[in-house]
Amino acid sequence: MAMARATSGPAYPERFYAAASYVGLDGSDSSAKNVSSKFSKDTALLFYALYQQATVGPCNTPKPSAWRPVEQSKWRSWQELGTMPSTEAMRLFVKILEEDDPGWYSRASNDIPDPVVDVQINRTKDEAVIENGNSFGETKTISTENGQLAETQDKDVVSEESNTVSVYNQWTAPQTSGQPPKARYEHGAAVIQDKMYIYGGNHNGRYLGDLHVLDLKNWTWSRVETKVATESEETSTPTLLAPCAGHSLIPWDNNLLSIGGHTKDPSESIQVKVFDTHTSTWSMLKTYGKPPVSRGGQSVTIVGKTLVIFGGQDAKRSLLNDLHILDLETMTWDEIDAVGVSPSPRSDHAAAVHAERYLLIFGGGSHATCFDDLHVLDLQTMEWSRPAQQGDAPTTRAGHAGVTIGENWFIVGGGDNKSGASESVVLNMSTLAWSVVASVQGRVPLASEGLSLVVSSYSGEDVLVAFGGYNGRYNNEIHLLKPSHKSTLQTKNLEAPLPGSLSAVNNATTRDIESEVEVSQEGRVREIVMDNVNAGSKVEGNNERIITTLKSEKEELEVSLNKEKMQTLQLRQELAEAESRNTELYKELQSVRGQLAAEQSRCFKLEVDVAELRQKLQTLETLQKELELLQRQKAASEQAAINAKRQSSGGVWGCFPLMGFS
């Protein structure tokens, strides 16, 4: 579910009071009744409680009597908010209204015309485009209405087929044909065989279940007439597929996987739907194990033959930060207990995988705030970390979209609680260095929340394709951005050390480095040619200047290549030294292990000797006790013999006195 609306409306608290006025709350009893008539009972009670918390503060009024059940319900809802700050109550009030009625602000301010804005991308009209120390001509910015992008540049421009102009590192709007999808946000998008599929989403608070496809070769929209597979062979009842928003759409072979999402009647556990692009058939994917709880706004990342699901928001509006994996071979769910400090509960964040090992989580939102933090999960050790970053980190945002091209992660759109994110940024996932690719101004779809972003191939080059979003109004426009070689290779020249958590994947070989330099050289030369060739209009002297420039650039690239080779040689030497140290340490380890084994054997023998001594000691103590017993018996026997002798002697002489007296 959406966290941050990228609108051009007022800031807080004016936005809250506008929302309260739209709902019909002004503090009177009659206004509370009006709210009850517009919304469900639970939502109306929540609106009342949040309004009181924002305008009055925590509930300190006595509990109403039992014969006033309505007042008791209102009091209880207010009381449950506890000591929630006023600003948080305001933001939560607006968020719940936008979830139930996304178009409220448009209707509340429909008498205010949309302004005409000047859309500028990164540079002003009179500035030259400077990249890597070289000038690439000036940018011409055209004022447009409704944020339509129409921008040209004297250089770094390539003429192409039906859409005549394409520029590097700038957003452009291609001409499309056919019937486009209804404007929406929180939809799913995926590319299969040069076709971009758009499924579901949210429009005016209604969940959508339609499927559209854009042919990326001829830029033609069409709607896909789908059918639903039956539940089993014995029954003809089709599986019920509810419209949804906030789901994830993942390409899998020639199929589309739709994971999770918010629905009108949510299920207990997350559902996985499968769309067969050949038969145009939807079906439910049967999974095993314990599935995650139903949710929307989660991130789903494909890693090898598994899906990694993180976070989101469940049907009870509780934010999540749990981690689950679905094995696409066995279709079995597994919940992961990772170590380290995990990201805080959130939804509408972005996720990407690097080197099939590291899962990156960026941004997202909670009920009252948005994030700009970056978290990394090592999928081998299942340990979370927050590595140091380079460059200027992006602004806080939620509802943004991201795609990867090689080791570069492009982030577009999103917003916070005040405005949309105007900067399209890229993160080099090896160096963790941020940089800005393009920037827009005004209320344009690219500064929207809930838009989609995919990567496709266009005239042999990678291109980003953005669609839809919500920024105070719903959008269904297509925008393209073609990243240049300069922008994608620029971060590789940084001399700062790599963060420790990711350095293991950055030990480049000589072949890797040389291939990168060759690609850079080839792409650089191609761009210079495109920058300077204008067939039929250049004189011979200009051609000589081009050749001179090319030679100069070639010399510079050769110098750079030599530097790279020197660095490669140095890296090889360091690697050899490290391997030598590793060998020595391994030998030392083996020696220590041998000594440890000998000590363990010696300890075992000592333990055996100690046990034998203890047994002998116990035997000695037993013999000692027997000896003492025998000594006592002997003493008793001797004493008895002495007593018997005395008695015997006294009986003989004692008879004479008796005889005398008689």
CORBELTA-V286758 format. One record per pair of residues at least 24 apart in sequence whose C-alpha atoms are under 10 Angstrom apart, sorted by the first residue. I is the first residue (numbers start at 1). GAP is how many residues later the second one is. If there is no record, write none. Layout:
BEGIN
<<I/GAP> <I/GAP>>
END
This chain:
BEGIN
<<1/98> <1/185> <1/201> <1/244> <1/245> <1/246> <1/260> <1/261> <1/294> <1/295> <1/296> <1/297> <1/311> <1/312> <1/313> <1/314> <1/316> <1/346> <1/347> <1/364> <1/398> <1/449> <2/93> <2/94> <2/96> <2/97> <2/100> <2/183> <2/184> <2/200> <2/243> <2/244> <2/294> <2/295> <2/311> <2/345> <2/346> <2/362> <2/363> <2/364> <2/365> <2/396> <2/397> <2/412> <2/447> <2/448> <2/468> <3/89> <3/92> <3/93> <3/95> <3/96> <3/294> <3/343> <3/344> <3/345> <3/346> <3/361> <3/362> <3/363> <3/364> <3/365> <3/366> <3/367> <3/394> <3/395> <3/396> <3/411> <3/412> <3/413> <3/414> <3/446> <3/447> <4/87> <4/91> <4/94> <4/344> <4/360> <4/361> <4/362> <4/363> <4/364> <4/365> <4/366> <4/393> <4/394> <4/395> <4/396> <4/410> <4/411> <4/412> <4/413> <4/414> <4/415> <4/416> <4/444> <4/445> <4/446> <4/466> <4/467> <5/89> <5/90> <5/93> <5/97> <5/392> <5/393> <5/394> <5/409> <5/410> <5/411> <5/412> <5/413> <5/414> <5/415> <5/443> <5/444> <5/445> <5/464> <5/465> <5/466> <5/467> <5/468> <6/391> <6/392> <6/393> <6/407> <6/408> <6/409> <6/410> <6/411> <6/412> <6/413> <6/414> <6/415> <6/416> <6/437> <6/438> <6/439> <6/441> <6/442> <6/443> <6/444> <6/463> <6/464> <6/465> <6/466> <6/467> <7/98> <7/99> <7/408> <7/409> <7/410> <7/411> <7/412> <7/413> <7/435> <7/436> <7/437> <7/440> <7/441> <7/442> <7/463> <7/464> <7/465> <7/466> <8/106> <8/410> <8/411> <8/412> <8/434> <8/435> <8/463> <8/464> <9/96> <9/97> <9/100> <9/409> <9/410> <9/462> <9/463> <10/408> <10/409> <11/406> <11/407> <11/408> <12/75> <12/78> <12/79> <12/82> <12/405> <12/406> <13/41> <13/73> <13/74> <13/77> <13/78> <14/76> <15/75> <15/76> <15/79> <15/90> <15/403> <16/35> <16/38> <16/71> <16/73> <16/74> <16/75> <16/76> <16/77> <16/78> <16/79> <17/34> <17/38> <17/73> <17/76> <17/77> <18/76> <18/86> <18/87> <18/90> <18/91> <19/71> <19/74> <19/75> <19/76> <19/78> <19/79> <19/85> <19/86> <19/89> <20/27> <20/28> <20/31> <20/70> <20/73> <20/74> <20/77> <21/87> <22/75> <22/82> <22/83> <22/85> <22/86> <23/24> <23/74> <23/81> <25/26> <25/27> <26/25> <27/24> <27/25> <27/28> <27/29> <32/42> <39/58> <39/61> <39/62> <42/31> <42/35> <43/53> <43/54> <43/57> <44/30> <45/25> <45/28> <45/29> <45/30> <45/31> <45/32> <45/33> <46/28> <46/31> <46/32> <46/35> <46/46> <46/47> <46/50> <47/27> <47/30> <47/31> <47/42> <47/43> <47/45> <47/46> <47/47> <47/49> <47/50> <48/26> <48/27> <48/29> <48/30> <48/45> <49/24> <49/25> <49/26> <49/27> <49/28> <49/29> <49/30> <49/31> <49/32> <49/40> <49/44> <50/27> <50/28> <50/31> <50/34> <50/36> <50/38> <50/39> <50/40> <50/41> <50/42> <50/43> <50/44> <51/27> <51/35> <51/38> <51/39> <51/41> <51/42> <52/26> <52/34> <52/37> <52/38> <53/25> <53/26> <53/28> <53/29> <53/30> <53/31> <53/32> <53/33> <53/34> <53/35> <53/36> <53/37> <54/30> <54/31> <54/32> <54/33> <54/34> <54/35> <54/36> <54/37> <54/38> <54/39> <55/31> <55/32> <55/34> <55/35> <56/30> <57/24> <57/25> <57/26> <57/27> <57/28> <57/29> <57/32> <58/24> <58/25> <58/26> <58/27> <58/28> <59/24> <87/281> <88/279> <88/280> <88/281> <89/278> <89/279> <90/278> <91/276> <91/277> <91/278> <91/326> <92/274> <92/275> <92/276> <92/277> <93/274> <93/275> <94/274> <94/323> <95/272> <95/273> <95/322> <96/221> <96/271> <98/106> <98/107> <99/103> <99/105> <99/106> <99/107> <100/104> <100/105> <100/106> <101/102> <101/103> <101/104> <101/105> <102/100> <102/101> <102/102> <102/103> <102/104> <102/368> <102/370> <102/371> <102/372> <103/100> <103/101> <103/102> <103/367> <103/369> <103/370> <103/371> <104/100> <104/101> <104/368> <104/369> <105/367> <105/368> <106/366> <106/367> <106/368> <114/31> <114/32> <114/33> <114/329> <115/29> <115/30> <115/31> <115/32> <115/327> <115/328> <116/27> <116/28> <116/29> <116/30> <116/31> <116/326> <116/327> <117/25> <117/26> <117/27> <117/28> <117/29> <117/30> <117/31> <117/324> <117/325> <117/326> <117/327> <118/24> <118/25> <118/26> <118/27> <118/28> <118/29> <118/30> <118/31> <118/322> <118/323> <118/324> <119/24> <119/25> <119/26> <119/27> <119/28> <119/29> <119/30> <119/31> <119/32> <119/320> <119/321> <119/322> <119/323> <119/324> <119/325> <120/27> <120/29> <120/30> <120/31> <120/50> <120/318> <120/319> <120/320> <120/321> <120/322> <121/28> <121/30> <121/48> <121/49> <121/50> <121/301> <121/302> <121/316> <121/317> <121/318> <121/319> <121/320> <122/47> <122/48> <122/301> <122/314> <122/315> <122/316> <122/317> <122/318> <122/319> <123/315> <123/316> <123/317> <125/28> <128/25> <128/26> <128/27> <129/24> <129/25> <129/26> <129/27> <131/355> <131/356> <131/359> <132/354> <132/355> <132/358> <136/391> <136/392> <136/395> <136/396> <137/394> <145/297> <145/298> <145/299> <146/296> <146/297> <146/298> <146/299> <147/293> <147/294> <147/295> <147/296> <147/297> <147/298> <147/299> <147/300> <148/24> <148/25> <148/294> <148/295> <148/296> <148/297> <148/329> <148/331> <149/24> <149/25> <149/291> <149/295> <149/296> <149/297> <149/330> <150/24> <154/377> <155/372> <155/373> <155/375> <155/376> <155/377> <155/378> <156/328> <156/371> <156/372> <156/373> <156/374> <156/375> <156/376> <157/370> <157/373> <157/374> <158/369> <158/372> <158/373> <159/371> <160/298> <160/299> <161/57> <161/298> <162/55> <162/56> <162/57> <163/55> <163/56> <166/314> <166/315> <166/316> <167/313> <167/314> <167/315> <167/316> <167/317> <168/269> <168/270> <168/295> <168/312> <168/313> <168/314> <168/315> <168/316> <168/317> <168/318> <168/319> <169/255> <169/267> <169/268> <169/269> <169/270> <169/294> <169/311> <169/312> <169/313> <169/314> <169/315> <169/316> <169/317> <169/318> <170/254> <170/267> <170/268> <170/269> <170/270> <170/309> <170/310> <170/311> <170/312> <170/313> <170/314> <171/253> <171/266> <171/267> <171/268> <171/269> <171/275> <171/293> <171/294> <171/295> <171/307> <171/308> <171/309> <171/310> <171/311> <171/312> <172/293> <172/306> <172/307> <172/308> <172/309> <172/310> <173/292> <173/293> <173/304> <173/305> <173/306> <173/307> <173/308> <174/45> <174/303> <174/304> <174/305> <174/306> <175/43> <175/44> <175/45> <175/302> <175/303> <175/304> <176/38> <176/39> <176/40> <176/42> <176/43> <176/44> <176/45> <176/301> <176/302> <177/37> <177/38> <177/41> <177/42> <177/43> <177/44> <177/45> <178/36> <178/41> <178/42> <178/43> <178/44> <178/45> <179/33> <179/41> <179/42> <179/43> <179/44> <180/32> <180/33> <180/34> <180/40> <180/41> <180/42> <180/43> <180/296> <180/297> <180/298> <181/29> <181/30> <181/31> <181/32> <181/33> <181/40> <181/41> <181/42> <181/287> <181/294> <181/295> <181/296> <182/26> <182/28> <182/30> <182/286> <182/292> <182/293> <182/294> <182/295> <183/284> <183/285> <183/286> <183/287> <183/290> <183/291> <183/292> <183/293> <183/294> <184/24> <184/61> <184/266> <184/267> <184/283> <184/284> <184/285> <184/286> <184/289> <184/290> <184/291> <184/292> <184/293> <185/60> <185/61> <185/214> <185/263> <185/264> <185/265> <185/266> <185/267> <185/282> <185/283> <185/284> <185/285> <185/286> <185/288> <185/289> <185/290> <185/291> <186/58> <186/59> <186/60> <186/61> <186/62> <186/75> <186/76> <186/110> <186/111> <186/162> <186/213> <186/214> <186/263> <186/264> <186/265> <186/266> <186/282> <186/283> <186/284> <187/57> <187/58> <187/59> <187/60> <187/61> <187/62> <187/74> <187/263> <187/264> <187/265> <187/280> <187/281> <187/282> <188/56> <188/57> <188/58> <188/59> <188/60> <188/61> <188/62> <188/70> <188/71> <188/73> <188/262> <188/263> <188/264> <188/265> <188/279> <189/24> <189/58> <189/59> <189/60> <189/61> <189/62> <189/67> <189/69> <189/262> <189/263> <189/264> <189/265> <189/276> <189/277> <189/278> <190/58> <190/59> <190/60> <190/61> <190/62> <190/66> <190/67> <190/262> <190/263> <190/264> <190/265> <190/266> <191/24> <191/25> <191/58> <191/59> <191/60> <191/63> <191/65> <191/263> <191/264> <191/265> <192/58> <192/59> <192/60> <192/61> <192/62> <192/63> <192/64> <192/85> <192/264> <193/61> <193/263> <193/264> <194/24> <194/261> <194/262> <194/263> <194/264> <195/24> <195/25> <195/26> <195/261> <196/25> <196/258> <196/259> <196/260> <196/269> <197/24> <197/25> <197/26> <197/27> <197/52> <197/54> <197/59> <197/80> <197/257> <198/25> <198/26> <198/51> <198/254> <198/269> <198/270> <199/25> <199/44> <199/45> <199/46> <199/48> <199/49> <199/50> <199/57> <199/59> <200/42> <200/43> <200/44> <200/45> <200/46> <200/47> <200/49> <200/58> <200/61> <201/42> <201/43> <201/44> <201/45> <201/46> <201/60> <201/61> <201/249> <201/250> <201/267> <201/268> <202/41> <202/42> <202/43> <202/44> <202/60> <202/248> <202/267> <202/268> <202/272> <203/42> <203/267> <203/270> <203/271> <203/272> <204/269> <204/270> <205/40> <206/37> <206/38> <206/39> <206/57> <206/58> <207/35> <207/36> <207/37> <207/38> <207/39> <207/54> <207/55> <207/56> <207/57> <208/34> <208/35> <208/36> <208/37> <208/55> <209/32> <209/33> <209/34> <209/35> <209/36> <210/33> <210/34> <211/69> <214/264> <216/240> <216/241> <216/242> <216/249> <217/240> <217/241> <217/242> <219/259> <224/53> <224/56> <225/55> <225/56> <226/49> <226/50> <226/51> <226/53> <226/54> <226/55> <226/56> <227/48> <227/52> <227/53> <227/54> <227/55> <227/56> <228/47> <228/52> <228/53> <228/54> <228/55> <228/56> <229/46> <229/51> <229/52> <229/53> <229/54> <229/55> <230/52> <230/53> <230/54> <231/52> <231/53> <238/44> <238/45> <239/43> <239/44> <239/45> <240/42> <240/43> <240/44> <241/30> <241/32> <241/41> <241/42> <241/43> <242/24> <244/52> <245/51> <245/52> <245/205> <246/49> <246/50> <246/51> <246/52> <246/53> <246/66> <246/67> <246/101> <246/102> <246/153> <246/204> <247/24> <247/25> <247/48> <247/49> <247/50> <247/51> <247/52> <247/53> <247/65> <248/24> <248/48> <248/49> <248/50> <248/51> <248/52> <248/53> <248/61> <249/24> <249/25> <249/51> <250/24> <250/50> <250/51> <250/52> <250/57> <251/24> <251/51> <252/24> <252/50> <252/53> <252/76> <253/24> <254/24> <255/25> <255/26> <255/27> <256/26> <257/25> <257/26> <257/27> <257/28> <258/24> <258/26> <258/27> <258/42> <259/26> <259/35> <259/36> <259/37> <259/39> <259/40> <259/41> <259/48> <259/50> <260/32> <260/33> <260/34> <260/35> <260/36> <260/37> <260/38> <260/39> <260/40> <260/49> <260/52> <260/54> <261/33> <261/34> <261/35> <261/36> <261/37> <261/51> <261/52> <261/53> <261/54> <262/32> <262/33> <262/34> <262/35> <262/51> <262/52> <262/53> <263/31> <263/32> <263/33> <263/52> <264/51> <265/50> <266/28> <266/29> <266/48> <266/49> <266/50> <267/26> <267/27> <267/28> <267/48> <268/24> <268/25> <268/26> <268/27> <268/46> <268/47> <269/24> <269/25> <269/26> <269/45> <270/24> <270/25> <270/26> <270/44> <271/24> <285/46> <286/45> <286/46> <287/39> <287/40> <287/41> <287/43> <287/44> <287/45> <287/46> <288/38> <288/39> <288/42> <288/43> <288/44> <288/45> <288/46> <289/37> <289/42> <289/43> <289/44> <289/45> <289/46> <290/34> <290/42> <290/43> <290/44> <290/45> <291/33> <291/34> <291/35> <291/41> <291/42> <291/43> <291/44> <292/30> <292/31> <292/32> <292/33> <292/34> <292/41> <292/42> <292/43> <293/27> <293/29> <295/24> <295/25> <295/52> <296/51> <296/52> <297/49> <297/50> <297/51> <297/52> <297/53> <297/67> <297/68> <297/101> <297/102> <297/153> <298/48> <298/49> <298/50> <298/51> <298/52> <298/53> <298/66> <299/48> <299/49> <299/50> <299/51> <299/52> <299/53> <299/62> <300/24> <300/25> <300/50> <300/51> <300/52> <301/24> <301/49> <301/50> <301/51> <301/52> <301/58> <301/59> <302/24> <302/26> <302/50> <302/51> <302/54> <303/24> <303/49> <303/50> <303/51> <303/52> <303/53> <303/54> <303/55> <303/56> <303/76> <304/24> <304/52> <304/53> <305/24> <305/25> <306/24> <306/25> <306/26> <306/27> <307/26> <308/26> <308/27> <308/28> <308/43> <308/45> <308/51> <308/71> <309/26> <309/42> <310/33> <310/35> <310/36> <310/37> <310/39> <310/40> <310/41> <310/51> <311/32> <311/33> <311/34> <311/35> <311/36> <311/37> <311/38> <311/53> <312/33> <312/34> <312/35> <312/36> <312/37> <312/52> <312/53> <312/54> <313/32> <313/33> <313/34> <313/35> <313/53> <314/33> <317/50> <318/27> <318/28> <318/29> <318/48> <318/49> <319/25> <319/26> <319/27> <319/28> <319/46> <319/47> <319/48> <320/24> <320/25> <320/26> <320/27> <320/46> <321/24> <321/25> <321/26> <322/24> <336/46> <337/45> <337/46> <338/39> <338/40> <338/41> <338/43> <338/44> <338/45> <338/46> <339/38> <339/39> <339/42> <339/43> <339/44> <339/45> <339/46> <340/37> <340/42> <340/43> <340/44> <340/45> <340/46> <341/34> <341/36> <341/42> <341/43> <341/44> <341/45> <342/33> <342/34> <342/35> <342/41> <342/42> <342/43> <342/44> <343/30> <343/31> <343/32> <343/33> <343/34> <343/41> <343/42> <343/43> <344/27> <344/29> <346/24> <346/25> <346/52> <347/51> <347/52> <348/49> <348/50> <348/51> <348/52> <348/53> <348/66> <348/101> <348/102> <349/48> <349/49> <349/50> <349/51> <349/52> <349/53> <349/65> <350/24> <350/47> <350/48> <350/49> <350/50> <350/51> <350/52> <350/53> <350/61> <351/24> <351/25> <351/50> <351/51> <351/52> <351/53> <351/58> <351/60> <352/24> <352/50> <352/51> <352/52> <352/56> <352/57> <352/58> <352/77> <353/24> <353/25> <353/26> <353/50> <353/51> <353/54> <353/56> <353/76> <354/24> <354/50> <354/52> <354/53> <354/54> <354/55> <354/74> <354/75> <354/76> <354/148> <354/151> <355/51> <355/52> <355/74> <355/75> <355/147> <355/150> <355/151> <356/24> <357/24> <357/25> <357/145> <357/148> <358/24> <358/25> <358/26> <358/71> <358/143> <358/144> <358/147> <359/25> <360/24> <360/25> <360/26> <360/49> <360/69> <362/32> <362/34> <362/35> <362/36> <362/38> <362/40> <362/49> <363/31> <363/32> <363/33> <363/34> <363/35> <363/36> <363/37> <363/51> <364/32> <364/33> <364/34> <364/35> <364/36> <364/50> <364/51> <364/52> <365/31> <365/32> <365/33> <365/34> <365/50> <365/51> <365/52> <366/32> <368/48> <368/49> <369/27> <369/28> <369/29> <369/47> <369/48> <370/25> <370/26> <370/27> <370/28> <370/29> <370/45> <370/46> <370/47> <371/24> <371/25> <371/26> <371/27> <371/45> <372/24> <372/25> <372/26> <373/24> <374/58> <376/125> <376/126> <377/124> <378/123> <378/124> <384/117> <385/116> <386/113> <386/115> <387/45> <387/111> <387/112> <387/113> <387/114> <387/115> <388/43> <388/44> <388/45> <388/110> <388/111> <388/112> <388/113> <389/38> <389/39> <389/40> <389/42> <389/43> <389/44> <389/45> <389/109> <389/110> <390/37> <390/38> <390/41> <390/42> <390/43> <390/44> <390/45> <390/101> <390/104> <390/106> <390/108> <390/109> <391/36> <391/41> <391/42> <391/43> <391/44> <391/45> <391/100> <392/33> <392/41> <392/42> <392/43> <392/44> <393/32> <393/34> <393/40> <393/41> <393/42> <393/43> <394/27> <394/29> <394/30> <394/31> <394/32> <394/33> <394/40> <394/41> <394/42> <395/26> <395/27> <395/28> <396/24> <396/25> <397/24> <397/52> <398/50> <398/51> <398/52> <399/49> <399/50> <399/51> <399/52> <399/53> <399/70> <399/71> <400/24> <400/46> <400/47> <400/48> <400/49> <400/50> <400/51> <400/52> <400/53> <400/69> <401/47> <401/48> <401/49> <401/50> <401/51> <401/52> <401/53> <401/65> <402/24> <402/49> <402/50> <402/51> <402/52> <402/53> <402/62> <402/64> <403/49> <403/50> <403/51> <403/52> <403/61> <403/62> <404/24> <404/25> <404/50> <404/51> <404/60> <405/50> <405/51> <405/57> <405/58> <405/59> <405/78> <405/83> <406/82> <407/24> <407/25> <407/81> <408/24> <408/25> <408/26> <408/79> <408/80> <408/81> <408/83> <409/25> <409/79> <410/24> <410/25> <410/26> <410/27> <410/43> <410/45> <410/54> <410/73> <411/25> <411/26> <411/42> <412/25> <412/26> <412/27> <412/34> <412/35> <412/36> <412/37> <412/39> <412/40> <412/41> <412/52> <412/54> <413/31> <413/32> <413/33> <413/34> <413/35> <413/36> <413/37> <413/38> <413/39> <413/40> <413/53> <413/56> <413/58> <414/32> <414/33> <414/34> <414/35> <414/36> <414/37> <414/55> <414/56> <414/57> <415/32> <415/33> <415/34> <415/35> <415/56> <416/33> <419/24> <419/28> <419/29> <419/30> <419/52> <420/24> <420/25> <420/26> <420/27> <420/28> <420/29> <420/50> <420/51> <420/52> <421/25> <421/26> <421/27> <421/28> <422/24> <422/25> <422/26> <423/24> <424/57> <426/57> <426/61> <426/62> <426/65> <427/61> <427/64> <428/60> <428/61> <428/62> <428/63> <428/64> <429/73> <430/61> <430/62> <430/68> <430/69> <430/72> <430/73> <430/74> <430/75> <430/76> <431/60> <431/61> <431/63> <431/64> <431/65> <431/66> <431/67> <431/68> <431/71> <431/72> <431/75> <432/59> <432/66> <432/67> <432/70> <433/58> <433/59> <433/61> <433/63> <433/65> <434/57> <435/52> <435/53> <435/55> <435/56> <436/51> <437/44> <437/46> <437/47> <437/50> <437/51> <438/43> <438/45> <443/28> <443/29> <443/30> <444/25> <444/26> <444/27> <444/28> <444/29> <444/31> <444/33> <445/24> <445/25> <445/26> <445/27> <445/28> <445/29> <445/30> <445/31> <445/32> <445/33> <445/34> <446/24> <446/25> <446/29> <446/31> <446/32> <446/33> <447/24> <448/24> <448/25> <448/26> <448/27> <449/25> <450/24> <451/24> <451/25> <452/26> <453/25> <453/26> <453/27> <454/26> <455/25> <455/26> <455/27> <456/26> <457/25> <458/24> <484/39> <484/40> <484/43> <485/34> <485/35> <485/36> <485/37> <485/38> <485/39> <485/42> <486/34> <486/37> <486/38> <486/41> <488/32> <489/27> <489/28> <489/30> <489/31> <490/30> <492/24> <507/64> <507/68> <508/60> <508/63> <508/64> <509/59> <509/62> <509/63> <510/54> <510/55> <510/57> <510/58> <510/59> <510/61> <510/62> <511/57> <512/56> <513/48> <513/51> <513/52> <513/54> <513/55> <514/47> <514/48> <514/50> <514/51> <514/54> <516/45> <517/40> <517/41> <517/43> <517/44> <517/47> <518/39> <518/40> <518/43> <520/37> <521/32> <521/33> <521/35> <521/36> <521/37> <521/39> <521/40> <524/26> <524/29> <524/30> <524/33> <525/24> <525/25> <525/28> <525/29> <525/32> <528/25>>
END
